[in-house]
Amino acid sequence: MTFVNNRAMISDLRKKLRQNMTKAEVKFWLAVKGRKVGGIKFRRQHSLDWYIVDFYAAQLKLAVEIDGDIHDTPEAIAKDQQRSQHLVSLGVRVIRFTNDDVLDNLPGVLDRLRGHFPS
């Protein structure tokens, strides 16, 4: 199955999300932008099909989601699972971190992230 990257219809929403990143997203972005981790290029607020992922490494087909407390409800958990399943069906791997993970243990987050890089 193929998908469309960065659909024009949702470009304004992607821009708005980039301008209003959470503290955890900003911290993660500052750590990975400019190929700082493993030489891998990450994009922020990148759309894959009709979903916008927090961060995406096209070279690895890897989406990184950083979830706040809003993702803890049963409805949000179900929606996130459905979204992840769809992305996986497109050949995209999904890794999730919580805001607390990023804010309290960024080195550990980056180590887990590197675990998804080719050897």
PDB file as gemmi writes it, atoms N, CA and C in Angstrom:
CRYST1    1.000    1.000    1.000  90.00  90.00  90.00 P 1                      
ATOM      1  N   MET A   1       0.845  -1.181   0.000  1.00  0.00           N  
ATOM      2  CA  MET A   1       0.000   0.000   0.000  1.00  0.00           C  
ATOM      3  C   MET A   1       0.887   1.240   0.000  1.00  0.00           C  
ATOM      4  N   THR A   2       0.506   2.235  -0.760  1.00  0.00           N  
ATOM      5  CA  THR A   2       1.262   3.480  -0.806  1.00  0.00           C  
ATOM      6  C   THR A   2       0.514   4.565  -0.041  1.00  0.00           C  
ATOM      7  N   PHE A   3       1.234   5.587   0.312  1.00  0.00           N  
ATOM      8  CA  PHE A   3       0.625   6.695   1.020  1.00  0.00           C  
ATOM      9  C   PHE A   3       1.215   7.997   0.522  1.00  0.00           C  
ATOM     10  N   VAL A   4       0.559   9.066   0.883  1.00  0.00           N  
ATOM     11  CA  VAL A   4       0.986  10.388   0.451  1.00  0.00           C  
ATOM     12  C   VAL A   4       1.586  11.113   1.652  1.00  0.00           C  
ATOM     13  N   ASN A   5       2.787  11.630   1.461  1.00  0.00           N  
ATOM     14  CA  ASN A   5       3.433  12.430   2.497  1.00  0.00           C  
ATOM     15  C   ASN A   5       2.979  13.881   2.378  1.00  0.00           C  
ATOM     16  N   ASN A   6       2.775  14.500   3.507  1.00  0.00           N  
ATOM     17  CA  ASN A   6       2.509  15.937   3.593  1.00  0.00           C  
ATOM     18  C   ASN A   6       1.450  16.431   2.609  1.00  0.00           C  
ATOM     19  N   ARG A   7       0.251  15.931   2.807  1.00  0.00           N  
ATOM     20  CA  ARG A   7      -0.884  16.355   1.979  1.00  0.00           C  
ATOM     21  C   ARG A   7      -1.104  17.860   2.138  1.00  0.00           C  
ATOM     22  N   ALA A   8      -1.321  18.520   1.025  1.00  0.00           N  
ATOM     23  CA  ALA A   8      -1.511  19.977   1.029  1.00  0.00           C  
ATOM     24  C   ALA A   8      -2.713  20.392   1.868  1.00  0.00           C  
ATOM     25  N   MET A   9      -3.742  19.554   1.909  1.00  0.00           N  
ATOM     26  CA  MET A   9      -4.970  19.903   2.633  1.00  0.00           C  
ATOM     27  C   MET A   9      -4.750  20.069   4.141  1.00  0.00           C  
ATOM     28  N   ILE A  10      -3.698  19.465   4.670  1.00  0.00           N  
ATOM     29  CA  ILE A  10      -3.465  19.581   6.114  1.00  0.00           C  
ATOM     30  C   ILE A  10      -2.164  20.320   6.428  1.00  0.00           C  
ATOM     31  N   SER A  11      -1.634  21.045   5.447  1.00  0.00           N  
ATOM     32  CA  SER A  11      -0.372  21.750   5.670  1.00  0.00           C  
ATOM     33  C   SER A  11      -0.509  22.857   6.711  1.00  0.00           C  
ATOM     34  N   ASP A  12      -1.650  23.550   6.739  1.00  0.00           N  
ATOM     35  CA  ASP A  12      -1.848  24.601   7.739  1.00  0.00           C  
ATOM     36  C   ASP A  12      -1.861  24.022   9.148  1.00  0.00           C  
ATOM     37  N   LEU A  13      -2.488  22.861   9.308  1.00  0.00           N  
ATOM     38  CA  LEU A  13      -2.511  22.220  10.614  1.00  0.00           C  
ATOM     39  C   LEU A  13      -1.104  21.793  11.033  1.00  0.00           C  
ATOM     40  N   ARG A  14      -0.319  21.247  10.109  1.00  0.00           N  
ATOM     41  CA  ARG A  14       1.061  20.860  10.427  1.00  0.00           C  
ATOM     42  C   ARG A  14       1.860  22.083  10.880  1.00  0.00           C  
ATOM     43  N   LYS A  15       1.677  23.183  10.189  1.00  0.00           N  
ATOM     44  CA  LYS A  15       2.391  24.413  10.542  1.00  0.00           C  
ATOM     45  C   LYS A  15       1.987  24.888  11.934  1.00  0.00           C  
ATOM     46  N   LYS A  16       0.698  24.845  12.216  1.00  0.00           N  
ATOM     47  CA  LYS A  16       0.203  25.268  13.524  1.00  0.00           C  
ATOM     48  C   LYS A  16       0.774  24.369  14.635  1.00  0.00           C  
ATOM     49  N   LEU A  17       0.842  23.073  14.375  1.00  0.00           N  
ATOM     50  CA  LEU A  17       1.399  22.139  15.361  1.00  0.00           C  
ATOM     51  C   LEU A  17       2.887  22.412  15.592  1.00  0.00           C  
ATOM     52  N   ARG A  18       3.619  22.740  14.530  1.00  0.00           N  
ATOM     53  CA  ARG A  18       5.049  23.061  14.696  1.00  0.00           C  
ATOM     54  C   ARG A  18       5.229  24.330  15.521  1.00  0.00           C  
ATOM     55  N   GLN A  19       4.316  25.276  15.375  1.00  0.00           N  
ATOM     56  CA  GLN A  19       4.417  26.539  16.104  1.00  0.00           C  
ATOM     57  C   GLN A  19       3.975  26.408  17.556  1.00  0.00           C  
ATOM     58  N   ASN A  20       3.283  25.325  17.897  1.00  0.00           N  
ATOM     59  CA  ASN A  20       2.750  25.142  19.247  1.00  0.00           C  
ATOM     60  C   ASN A  20       3.179  23.813  19.844  1.00  0.00           C  
ATOM     61  N   MET A  21       4.442  23.501  19.725  1.00  0.00           N  
ATOM     62  CA  MET A  21       4.953  22.238  20.244  1.00  0.00           C  
ATOM     63  C   MET A  21       4.960  22.258  21.775  1.00  0.00           C  
ATOM     64  N   THR A  22       4.793  21.076  22.356  1.00  0.00           N  
ATOM     65  CA  THR A  22       4.876  20.953  23.812  1.00  0.00           C  
ATOM     66  C   THR A  22       6.338  21.083  24.250  1.00  0.00           C  
ATOM     67  N   LYS A  23       6.551  21.270  25.542  1.00  0.00           N  
ATOM     68  CA  LYS A  23       7.926  21.359  26.057  1.00  0.00           C  
ATOM     69  C   LYS A  23       8.705  20.089  25.745  1.00  0.00           C  
ATOM     70  N   ALA A  24       8.040  18.953  25.871  1.00  0.00           N  
ATOM     71  CA  ALA A  24       8.709  17.677  25.584  1.00  0.00           C  
ATOM     72  C   ALA A  24       9.074  17.576  24.103  1.00  0.00           C  
ATOM     73  N   GLU A  25       8.175  18.011  23.230  1.00  0.00           N  
ATOM     74  CA  GLU A  25       8.464  17.966  21.794  1.00  0.00           C  
ATOM     75  C   GLU A  25       9.634  18.891  21.449  1.00  0.00           C  
ATOM     76  N   VAL A  26       9.664  20.074  22.050  1.00  0.00           N  
ATOM     77  CA  VAL A  26      10.764  21.007  21.805  1.00  0.00           C  
ATOM     78  C   VAL A  26      12.083  20.397  22.270  1.00  0.00           C  
ATOM     79  N   LYS A  27      12.080  19.798  23.440  1.00  0.00           N  
ATOM     80  CA  LYS A  27      13.305  19.198  23.971  1.00  0.00           C  
ATOM     81  C   LYS A  27      13.786  18.067  23.066  1.00  0.00           C  
ATOM     82  N   PHE A  28      12.865  17.224  22.625  1.00  0.00           N  
ATOM     83  CA  PHE A  28      13.231  16.126  21.731  1.00  0.00           C  
ATOM     84  C   PHE A  28      13.761  16.687  20.409  1.00  0.00           C  
ATOM     85  N   TRP A  29      13.063  17.677  19.848  1.00  0.00           N  
ATOM     86  CA  TRP A  29      13.467  18.264  18.579  1.00  0.00           C  
ATOM     87  C   TRP A  29      14.875  18.856  18.653  1.00  0.00           C  
ATOM     88  N   LEU A  30      15.165  19.577  19.726  1.00  0.00           N  
ATOM     89  CA  LEU A  30      16.498  20.168  19.875  1.00  0.00           C  
ATOM     90  C   LEU A  30      17.577  19.090  19.954  1.00  0.00           C  
ATOM     91  N   ALA A  31      17.211  17.918  20.454  1.00  0.00           N  
ATOM     92  CA  ALA A  31      18.168  16.818  20.574  1.00  0.00           C  
ATOM     93  C   ALA A  31      18.409  16.092  19.252  1.00  0.00           C  
ATOM     94  N   VAL A  32      17.407  16.072  18.354  1.00  0.00           N  
ATOM     95  CA  VAL A  32      17.553  15.260  17.134  1.00  0.00           C  
ATOM     96  C   VAL A  32      17.719  16.066  15.851  1.00  0.00           C  
ATOM     97  N   LYS A  33      17.336  17.332  15.869  1.00  0.00           N  
ATOM     98  CA  LYS A  33      17.397  18.099  14.610  1.00  0.00           C  
ATOM     99  C   LYS A  33      18.842  18.245  14.143  1.00  0.00           C  
ATOM    100  N   GLY A  34      18.983  18.425  12.851  1.00  0.00           N  
ATOM    101  CA  GLY A  34      20.322  18.572  12.288  1.00  0.00           C  
ATOM    102  C   GLY A  34      21.123  17.282  12.297  1.00  0.00           C  
ATOM    103  N   ARG A  35      20.417  16.155  12.267  1.00  0.00           N  
ATOM    104  CA  ARG A  35      21.063  14.825  12.209  1.00  0.00           C  
ATOM    105  C   ARG A  35      21.979  14.569  13.396  1.00  0.00           C  
ATOM    106  N   LYS A  36      21.625  15.103  14.569  1.00  0.00           N  
ATOM    107  CA  LYS A  36      22.461  14.978  15.763  1.00  0.00           C  
ATOM    108  C   LYS A  36      22.512  13.573  16.333  1.00  0.00           C  
ATOM    109  N   VAL A  37      21.527  12.743  16.016  1.00  0.00           N  
ATOM    110  CA  VAL A  37      21.483  11.393  16.576  1.00  0.00           C  
ATOM    111  C   VAL A  37      21.653  10.391  15.434  1.00  0.00           C  
ATOM    112  N   GLY A  38      22.816   9.760  15.401  1.00  0.00           N  
ATOM    113  CA  GLY A  38      23.075   8.719  14.415  1.00  0.00           C  
ATOM    114  C   GLY A  38      23.085   9.184  12.973  1.00  0.00           C  
ATOM    115  N   GLY A  39      23.170  10.482  12.735  1.00  0.00           N  
ATOM    116  CA  GLY A  39      23.177  10.996  11.376  1.00  0.00           C  
ATOM    117  C   GLY A  39      21.829  10.887  10.675  1.00  0.00           C  
ATOM    118  N   ILE A  40      20.773  10.629  11.448  1.00  0.00           N  
ATOM    119  CA  ILE A  40      19.439  10.431  10.889  1.00  0.00           C  
ATOM    120  C   ILE A  40      18.693  11.769  10.858  1.00  0.00           C  
ATOM    121  N   LYS A  41      18.073  12.068   9.723  1.00  0.00           N  
ATOM    122  CA  LYS A  41      17.285  13.293   9.594  1.00  0.00           C  
ATOM    123  C   LYS A  41      15.864  13.039  10.094  1.00  0.00           C  
ATOM    124  N   PHE A  42      15.421  13.882  11.002  1.00  0.00           N  
ATOM    125  CA  PHE A  42      14.044  13.834  11.505  1.00  0.00           C  
ATOM    126  C   PHE A  42      13.290  15.058  11.015  1.00  0.00           C  
ATOM    127  N   ARG A  43      12.033  14.843  10.708  1.00  0.00           N  
ATOM    128  CA  ARG A  43      11.118  15.924  10.362  1.00  0.00           C  
ATOM    129  C   ARG A  43      10.102  16.026  11.487  1.00  0.00           C  
ATOM    130  N   ARG A  44       9.627  17.211  11.751  1.00  0.00           N  
ATOM    131  CA  ARG A  44       8.613  17.367  12.799  1.00  0.00           C  
ATOM    132  C   ARG A  44       7.262  17.663  12.169  1.00  0.00           C  
ATOM    133  N   GLN A  45       6.234  17.156  12.835  1.00  0.00           N  
ATOM    134  CA  GLN A  45       4.851  17.329  12.389  1.00  0.00           C  
ATOM    135  C   GLN A  45       4.719  16.983  10.908  1.00  0.00           C  
ATOM    136  N   HIS A  46       5.070  15.768  10.603  1.00  0.00           N  
ATOM    137  CA  HIS A  46       5.069  15.255   9.229  1.00  0.00           C  
ATOM    138  C   HIS A  46       3.820  14.412   9.009  1.00  0.00           C  
ATOM    139  N   SER A  47       3.161  14.603   7.876  1.00  0.00           N  
ATOM    140  CA  SER A  47       1.958  13.797   7.638  1.00  0.00           C  
ATOM    141  C   SER A  47       2.290  12.563   6.809  1.00  0.00           C  
ATOM    142  N   LEU A  48       1.658  11.481   7.216  1.00  0.00           N  
ATOM    143  CA  LEU A  48       1.736  10.200   6.517  1.00  0.00           C  
ATOM    144  C   LEU A  48       0.306   9.775   6.280  1.00  0.00           C  
ATOM    145  N   ASP A  49      -0.074   9.721   5.022  1.00  0.00           N  
ATOM    146  CA  ASP A  49      -1.462   9.499   4.669  1.00  0.00           C  
ATOM    147  C   ASP A  49      -2.266  10.639   5.295  1.00  0.00           C  
ATOM    148  N   TRP A  50      -3.262  10.336   6.116  1.00  0.00           N  
ATOM    149  CA  TRP A  50      -4.053  11.418   6.726  1.00  0.00           C  
ATOM    150  C   TRP A  50      -3.664  11.690   8.180  1.00  0.00           C  
ATOM    151  N   TYR A  51      -2.610  11.045   8.658  1.00  0.00           N  
ATOM    152  CA  TYR A  51      -2.167  11.243  10.034  1.00  0.00           C  
ATOM    153  C   TYR A  51      -0.948  12.159  10.076  1.00  0.00           C  
ATOM    154  N   ILE A  52      -0.869  12.962  11.119  1.00  0.00           N  
ATOM    155  CA  ILE A  52       0.304  13.796  11.357  1.00  0.00           C  
ATOM    156  C   ILE A  52       1.048  13.192  12.538  1.00  0.00           C  
ATOM    157  N   VAL A  53       2.303  12.822  12.305  1.00  0.00           N  
ATOM    158  CA  VAL A  53       3.120  12.256  13.373  1.00  0.00           C  
ATOM    159  C   VAL A  53       4.012  13.354  13.932  1.00  0.00           C  
ATOM    160  N   ASP A  54       4.358  13.219  15.207  1.00  0.00           N  
ATOM    161  CA  ASP A  54       5.181  14.254  15.838  1.00  0.00           C  
ATOM    162  C   ASP A  54       6.528  14.395  15.139  1.00  0.00           C  
ATOM    163  N   PHE A  55       7.195  13.267  14.913  1.00  0.00           N  
ATOM    164  CA  PHE A  55       8.513  13.272  14.269  1.00  0.00           C  
ATOM    165  C   PHE A  55       8.595  12.078  13.328  1.00  0.00           C  
ATOM    166  N   TYR A  56       9.335  12.247  12.233  1.00  0.00           N  
ATOM    167  CA  TYR A  56       9.440  11.169  11.257  1.00  0.00           C  
ATOM    168  C   TYR A  56      10.836  11.137  10.666  1.00  0.00           C  
ATOM    169  N   ALA A  57      11.417   9.944  10.637  1.00  0.00           N  
ATOM    170  CA  ALA A  57      12.697   9.708   9.974  1.00  0.00           C  
ATOM    171  C   ALA A  57      12.410   8.888   8.723  1.00  0.00           C  
ATOM    172  N   ALA A  58      12.365   9.549   7.577  1.00  0.00           N  
ATOM    173  CA  ALA A  58      12.006   8.886   6.319  1.00  0.00           C  
ATOM    174  C   ALA A  58      13.001   7.788   5.966  1.00  0.00           C  
ATOM    175  N   GLN A  59      14.264   8.027   6.233  1.00  0.00           N  
ATOM    176  CA  GLN A  59      15.317   7.061   5.932  1.00  0.00           C  
ATOM    177  C   GLN A  59      15.050   5.719   6.613  1.00  0.00           C  
ATOM    178  N   LEU A  60      14.434   5.768   7.795  1.00  0.00           N  
ATOM    179  CA  LEU A  60      14.162   4.558   8.572  1.00  0.00           C  
ATOM    180  C   LEU A  60      12.697   4.134   8.512  1.00  0.00           C  
ATOM    181  N   LYS A  61      11.858   4.985   7.895  1.00  0.00           N  
ATOM    182  CA  LYS A  61      10.399   4.786   7.944  1.00  0.00           C  
ATOM    183  C   LYS A  61       9.978   4.589   9.408  1.00  0.00           C  
ATOM    184  N   LEU A  62      10.399   5.548  10.236  1.00  0.00           N  
ATOM    185  CA  LEU A  62      10.175   5.491  11.678  1.00  0.00           C  
ATOM    186  C   LEU A  62       9.458   6.756  12.140  1.00  0.00           C  
ATOM    187  N   ALA A  63       8.292   6.563  12.748  1.00  0.00           N  
ATOM    188  CA  ALA A  63       7.531   7.671  13.336  1.00  0.00           C  
ATOM    189  C   ALA A  63       7.763   7.668  14.832  1.00  0.00           C  
ATOM    190  N   VAL A  64       7.993   8.841  15.392  1.00  0.00           N  
ATOM    191  CA  VAL A  64       8.172   8.997  16.833  1.00  0.00           C  
ATOM    192  C   VAL A  64       7.036   9.857  17.351  1.00  0.00           C  
ATOM    193  N   GLU A  65       6.300   9.313  18.311  1.00  0.00           N  
ATOM    194  CA  GLU A  65       5.194  10.039  18.929  1.00  0.00           C  
ATOM    195  C   GLU A  65       5.565  10.336  20.373  1.00  0.00           C  
ATOM    196  N   ILE A  66       5.287  11.553  20.800  1.00  0.00           N  
ATOM    197  CA  ILE A  66       5.520  11.951  22.190  1.00  0.00           C  
ATOM    198  C   ILE A  66       4.163  12.307  22.767  1.00  0.00           C  
ATOM    199  N   ASP A  67       3.732  11.489  23.708  1.00  0.00           N  
ATOM    200  CA  ASP A  67       2.361  11.557  24.210  1.00  0.00           C  
ATOM    201  C   ASP A  67       2.269  12.209  25.582  1.00  0.00           C  
ATOM    202  N   GLY A  68       1.315  13.119  25.704  1.00  0.00           N  
ATOM    203  CA  GLY A  68       1.002  13.738  26.985  1.00  0.00           C  
ATOM    204  C   GLY A  68      -0.098  12.965  27.694  1.00  0.00           C  
ATOM    205  N   ASP A  69      -0.563  13.504  28.804  1.00  0.00           N  
ATOM    206  CA  ASP A  69      -1.584  12.840  29.623  1.00  0.00           C  
ATOM    207  C   ASP A  69      -2.882  12.587  28.866  1.00  0.00           C  
ATOM    208  N   ILE A  70      -3.172  13.393  27.867  1.00  0.00           N  
ATOM    209  CA  ILE A  70      -4.414  13.240  27.117  1.00  0.00           C  
ATOM    210  C   ILE A  70      -4.492  11.869  26.436  1.00  0.00           C  
ATOM    211  N   HIS A  71      -3.348  11.238  26.243  1.00  0.00           N  
ATOM    212  CA  HIS A  71      -3.303   9.928  25.585  1.00  0.00           C  
ATOM    213  C   HIS A  71      -3.558   8.776  26.553  1.00  0.00           C  
ATOM    214  N   ASP A  72      -3.832   9.073  27.822  1.00  0.00           N  
ATOM    215  CA  ASP A  72      -4.027   8.033  28.841  1.00  0.00           C  
ATOM    216  C   ASP A  72      -5.464   7.544  28.967  1.00  0.00           C  
ATOM    217  N   THR A  73      -6.413   8.173  28.309  1.00  0.00           N  
ATOM    218  CA  THR A  73      -7.809   7.747  28.428  1.00  0.00           C  
ATOM    219  C   THR A  73      -8.036   6.505  27.561  1.00  0.00           C  
ATOM    220  N   PRO A  74      -9.009   5.666  27.923  1.00  0.00           N  
ATOM    221  CA  PRO A  74      -9.274   4.465  27.104  1.00  0.00           C  
ATOM    222  C   PRO A  74      -9.577   4.810  25.643  1.00  0.00           C  
ATOM    223  N   GLU A  75     -10.299   5.893  25.407  1.00  0.00           N  
ATOM    224  CA  GLU A  75     -10.617   6.295  24.044  1.00  0.00           C  
ATOM    225  C   GLU A  75      -9.357   6.681  23.269  1.00  0.00           C  
ATOM    226  N   ALA A  76      -8.495   7.444  23.911  1.00  0.00           N  
ATOM    227  CA  ALA A  76      -7.267   7.876  23.253  1.00  0.00           C  
ATOM    228  C   ALA A  76      -6.334   6.697  22.997  1.00  0.00           C  
ATOM    229  N   ILE A  77      -6.272   5.785  23.949  1.00  0.00           N  
ATOM    230  CA  ILE A  77      -5.430   4.590  23.775  1.00  0.00           C  
ATOM    231  C   ILE A  77      -5.911   3.793  22.562  1.00  0.00           C  
ATOM    232  N   ALA A  78      -7.214   3.612  22.448  1.00  0.00           N  
ATOM    233  CA  ALA A  78      -7.780   2.872  21.310  1.00  0.00           C  
ATOM    234  C   ALA A  78      -7.495   3.598  19.994  1.00  0.00           C  
ATOM    235  N   LYS A  79      -7.644   4.911  20.002  1.00  0.00           N  
ATOM    236  CA  LYS A  79      -7.398   5.706  18.793  1.00  0.00           C  
ATOM    237  C   LYS A  79      -5.919   5.637  18.402  1.00  0.00           C  
ATOM    238  N   ASP A  80      -5.028   5.724  19.395  1.00  0.00           N  
ATOM    239  CA  ASP A  80      -3.596   5.633  19.122  1.00  0.00           C  
ATOM    240  C   ASP A  80      -3.225   4.257  18.566  1.00  0.00           C  
ATOM    241  N   GLN A  81      -3.848   3.198  19.089  1.00  0.00           N  
ATOM    242  CA  GLN A  81      -3.579   1.848  18.582  1.00  0.00           C  
ATOM    243  C   GLN A  81      -4.027   1.726  17.131  1.00  0.00           C  
ATOM    244  N   GLN A  82      -5.201   2.261  16.820  1.00  0.00           N  
ATOM    245  CA  GLN A  82      -5.714   2.209  15.452  1.00  0.00           C  
ATOM    246  C   GLN A  82      -4.788   2.978  14.507  1.00  0.00           C  
ATOM    247  N   ARG A  83      -4.375   4.134  14.955  1.00  0.00           N  
ATOM    248  CA  ARG A  83      -3.461   4.972  14.168  1.00  0.00           C  
ATOM    249  C   ARG A  83      -2.138   4.253  13.930  1.00  0.00           C  
ATOM    250  N   SER A  84      -1.583   3.663  14.989  1.00  0.00           N  
ATOM    251  CA  SER A  84      -0.319   2.934  14.861  1.00  0.00           C  
ATOM    252  C   SER A  84      -0.465   1.745  13.924  1.00  0.00           C  
ATOM    253  N   GLN A  85      -1.561   1.025  14.031  1.00  0.00           N  
ATOM    254  CA  GLN A  85      -1.795  -0.123  13.142  1.00  0.00           C  
ATOM    255  C   GLN A  85      -1.849   0.322  11.686  1.00  0.00           C  
ATOM    256  N   HIS A  86      -2.493   1.455  11.434  1.00  0.00           N  
ATOM    257  CA  HIS A  86      -2.568   1.961  10.062  1.00  0.00           C  
ATOM    258  C   HIS A  86      -1.173   2.315   9.551  1.00  0.00           C  
ATOM    259  N   LEU A  87      -0.393   2.999  10.374  1.00  0.00           N  
ATOM    260  CA  LEU A  87       0.956   3.374   9.956  1.00  0.00           C  
ATOM    261  C   LEU A  87       1.811   2.138   9.708  1.00  0.00           C  
ATOM    262  N   VAL A  88       1.688   1.136  10.586  1.00  0.00           N  
ATOM    263  CA  VAL A  88       2.429  -0.116  10.406  1.00  0.00           C  
ATOM    264  C   VAL A  88       2.015  -0.789   9.095  1.00  0.00           C  
ATOM    265  N   SER A  89       0.727  -0.731   8.770  1.00  0.00           N  
ATOM    266  CA  SER A  89       0.262  -1.332   7.506  1.00  0.00           C  
ATOM    267  C   SER A  89       0.872  -0.629   6.292  1.00  0.00           C  
ATOM    268  N   LEU A  90       1.338   0.597   6.486  1.00  0.00           N  
ATOM    269  CA  LEU A  90       2.004   1.350   5.422  1.00  0.00           C  
ATOM    270  C   LEU A  90       3.512   1.123   5.415  1.00  0.00           C  
ATOM    271  N   GLY A  91       3.983   0.276   6.330  1.00  0.00           N  
ATOM    272  CA  GLY A  91       5.410  -0.006   6.414  1.00  0.00           C  
ATOM    273  C   GLY A  91       6.182   0.939   7.307  1.00  0.00           C  
ATOM    274  N   VAL A  92       5.473   1.697   8.127  1.00  0.00           N  
ATOM    275  CA  VAL A  92       6.110   2.659   9.039  1.00  0.00           C  
ATOM    276  C   VAL A  92       6.136   2.066  10.443  1.00  0.00           C  
ATOM    277  N   ARG A  93       7.312   2.069  11.062  1.00  0.00           N  
ATOM    278  CA  ARG A  93       7.413   1.652  12.461  1.00  0.00           C  
ATOM    279  C   ARG A  93       7.072   2.851  13.339  1.00  0.00           C  
ATOM    280  N   VAL A  94       6.455   2.576  14.480  1.00  0.00           N  
ATOM    281  CA  VAL A  94       6.035   3.644  15.389  1.00  0.00           C  
ATOM    282  C   VAL A  94       6.643   3.372  16.762  1.00  0.00           C  
ATOM    283  N   ILE A  95       7.268   4.391  17.317  1.00  0.00           N  
ATOM    284  CA  ILE A  95       7.775   4.300  18.685  1.00  0.00           C  
ATOM    285  C   ILE A  95       7.152   5.454  19.464  1.00  0.00           C  
ATOM    286  N   ARG A  96       6.729   5.151  20.694  1.00  0.00           N  
ATOM    287  CA  ARG A  96       6.047   6.150  21.516  1.00  0.00           C  
ATOM    288  C   ARG A  96       6.842   6.400  22.797  1.00  0.00           C  
ATOM    289  N   PHE A  97       6.877   7.663  23.181  1.00  0.00           N  
ATOM    290  CA  PHE A  97       7.440   8.092  24.451  1.00  0.00           C  
ATOM    291  C   PHE A  97       6.422   9.001  25.120  1.00  0.00           C  
ATOM    292  N   THR A  98       6.464   9.070  26.429  1.00  0.00           N  
ATOM    293  CA  THR A  98       5.612  10.019  27.134  1.00  0.00           C  
ATOM    294  C   THR A  98       6.360  11.343  27.284  1.00  0.00           C  
ATOM    295  N   ASN A  99       5.601  12.390  27.537  1.00  0.00           N  
ATOM    296  CA  ASN A  99       6.230  13.683  27.834  1.00  0.00           C  
ATOM    297  C   ASN A  99       7.212  13.530  28.987  1.00  0.00           C  
ATOM    298  N   ASP A 100       6.794  12.793  30.031  1.00  0.00           N  
ATOM    299  CA  ASP A 100       7.661  12.597  31.195  1.00  0.00           C  
ATOM    300  C   ASP A 100       8.949  11.882  30.824  1.00  0.00           C  
ATOM    301  N   ASP A 101       8.868  10.878  29.940  1.00  0.00           N  
ATOM    302  CA  ASP A 101      10.078  10.184  29.479  1.00  0.00           C  
ATOM    303  C   ASP A 101      11.073  11.199  28.922  1.00  0.00           C  
ATOM    304  N   VAL A 102      10.597  12.052  28.040  1.00  0.00           N  
ATOM    305  CA  VAL A 102      11.470  13.004  27.357  1.00  0.00           C  
ATOM    306  C   VAL A 102      11.992  14.056  28.332  1.00  0.00           C  
ATOM    307  N   LEU A 103      11.110  14.589  29.169  1.00  0.00           N  
ATOM    308  CA  LEU A 103      11.516  15.665  30.069  1.00  0.00           C  
ATOM    309  C   LEU A 103      12.428  15.180  31.188  1.00  0.00           C  
ATOM    310  N   ASP A 104      12.215  13.944  31.660  1.00  0.00           N  
ATOM    311  CA  ASP A 104      12.962  13.443  32.815  1.00  0.00           C  
ATOM    312  C   ASP A 104      14.132  12.536  32.463  1.00  0.00           C  
ATOM    313  N   ASN A 105      14.133  11.961  31.254  1.00  0.00           N  
ATOM    314  CA  ASN A 105      15.176  10.993  30.911  1.00  0.00           C  
ATOM    315  C   ASN A 105      15.487  11.036  29.416  1.00  0.00           C  
ATOM    316  N   LEU A 106      15.853  12.182  28.906  1.00  0.00           N  
ATOM    317  CA  LEU A 106      16.151  12.306  27.483  1.00  0.00           C  
ATOM    318  C   LEU A 106      17.260  11.355  27.038  1.00  0.00           C  
ATOM    319  N   PRO A 107      18.348  11.181  27.802  1.00  0.00           N  
ATOM    320  CA  PRO A 107      19.373  10.225  27.353  1.00  0.00           C  
ATOM    321  C   PRO A 107      18.813   8.806  27.173  1.00  0.00           C  
ATOM    322  N   GLY A 108      17.928   8.383  28.061  1.00  0.00           N  
ATOM    323  CA  GLY A 108      17.311   7.067  27.935  1.00  0.00           C  
ATOM    324  C   GLY A 108      16.416   6.985  26.705  1.00  0.00           C  
ATOM    325  N   VAL A 109      15.683   8.056  26.436  1.00  0.00           N  
ATOM    326  CA  VAL A 109      14.834   8.119  25.242  1.00  0.00           C  
ATOM    327  C   VAL A 109      15.691   7.994  23.990  1.00  0.00           C  
ATOM    328  N   LEU A 110      16.786   8.734  23.939  1.00  0.00           N  
ATOM    329  CA  LEU A 110      17.653   8.693  22.764  1.00  0.00           C  
ATOM    330  C   LEU A 110      18.303   7.321  22.609  1.00  0.00           C  
ATOM    331  N   ASP A 111      18.632   6.662  23.716  1.00  0.00           N  
ATOM    332  CA  ASP A 111      19.164   5.295  23.642  1.00  0.00           C  
ATOM    333  C   ASP A 111      18.133   4.340  23.057  1.00  0.00           C  
ATOM    334  N   ARG A 112      16.877   4.453  23.513  1.00  0.00           N  
ATOM    335  CA  ARG A 112      15.812   3.602  22.955  1.00  0.00           C  
ATOM    336  C   ARG A 112      15.599   3.904  21.483  1.00  0.00           C  
ATOM    337  N   LEU A 113      15.687   5.171  21.122  1.00  0.00           N  
ATOM    338  CA  LEU A 113      15.543   5.574  19.732  1.00  0.00           C  
ATOM    339  C   LEU A 113      16.645   4.936  18.879  1.00  0.00           C  
ATOM    340  N   ARG A 114      17.862   5.000  19.354  1.00  0.00           N  
ATOM    341  CA  ARG A 114      18.988   4.404  18.612  1.00  0.00           C  
ATOM    342  C   ARG A 114      18.806   2.905  18.412  1.00  0.00           C  
ATOM    343  N   GLY A 115      18.079   2.273  19.310  1.00  0.00           N  
ATOM    344  CA  GLY A 115      17.795   0.850  19.176  1.00  0.00           C  
ATOM    345  C   GLY A 115      16.968   0.524  17.938  1.00  0.00           C  
ATOM    346  N   HIS A 116      16.373   1.526  17.323  1.00  0.00           N  
ATOM    347  CA  HIS A 116      15.586   1.339  16.108  1.00  0.00           C  
ATOM    348  C   HIS A 116      16.374   1.689  14.846  1.00  0.00           C  
ATOM    349  N   PHE A 117      17.640   2.062  15.018  1.00  0.00           N  
ATOM    350  CA  PHE A 117      18.492   2.380  13.881  1.00  0.00           C  
ATOM    351  C   PHE A 117      19.141   1.099  13.379  1.00  0.00           C  
ATOM    352  N   PRO A 118      19.521   1.051  12.114  1.00  0.00           N  
ATOM    353  CA  PRO A 118      20.220  -0.145  11.608  1.00  0.00           C  
ATOM    354  C   PRO A 118      21.579  -0.288  12.291  1.00  0.00           C  
ATOM    355  N   SER A 119      22.003  -1.499  12.437  1.00  0.00           N  
ATOM    356  CA  SER A 119      23.295  -1.776  13.125  1.00  0.00           C  
ATOM    357  C   SER A 119      24.477  -1.451  12.254  1.00  0.00           C  
TER     358      SER A 119                                                      
END                                                                             
